[in-house]
Amino acid sequence: MILHSASIQDNTVFSRVFQILYRNEEILLNESMNFSVHLLLDGERVEEALREADFQLNLDLLFTDSEQQ
């Protein structure tokens, strides 16, 4: 059961909010998110600069018990 649509808030991407009714239930999200990076690079050091860049993607799984809602 989908409760809320996917959204973007304060540079954070949120998938759809869904309800899991059973302990071992599997949910197929089937969502994609596109990210872009804008860098000012020295044309003679492009590969080196990209290797040195610190790209990070943080994922969090958030949940709540139905009793807390």
N, C-alpha and C positions, 0 to 999 in steps of 0.2 A: 504494500500500500504506500503510494507516494504522498507525502504530507506537504512538501514544499519543493518548488523548482530550484534548479541550479542557479547560483548567483555570484556576483563579485561585490565585495565590500571592503573598502580600505586596502586595496591591493592584495586581497586574499580571495581565492577561488573556493567556493563551496559546492559540493556535489548536491544532487537531490537529497532531501531529507526523507528517510523511509522508515517504516516500522517493521521490526522483525518479531514475528509472533511465536516462533519456536526456536529453541536453543540451537539446533543444528541447521536452521534454515539458511539457504544460500540466496544471495541477492545479486543479480547481474546488473551492474550500473551502466556498462556500455557507454561511457561518456568520454569525451576527449577535451583537452584544454590546450590551447596554443599559447606559448610564451615567446616573446621576442626580447632581444637584447640589443641595445644601441651602444656601440663602443667607438671611441675616437682612437684610431690606430695609426701607427707609423707604417707607411707603405712598405718599408724595408724590413719590418719586424713582425709582420702579421701572424705568421705561424707561431713564433715565440710568444707573442702577446696573448694569443688564444690559449696556449698551453699554460701560461702563468695565471690566466683569469681564474677566479674562484667562483665557479657556478655551484649553487646549492639548491636543492629542491627538498623542502620539508613537508612531510605528510603527517597528519594527525588523524586518528580515529576517535571521534567524540561520540559519547553515548549517554543515555540517561535511563534510569529505571522508570517504568510507568508510574510507580508510586510517587516519584519526585515531581511529576508534571503538574 
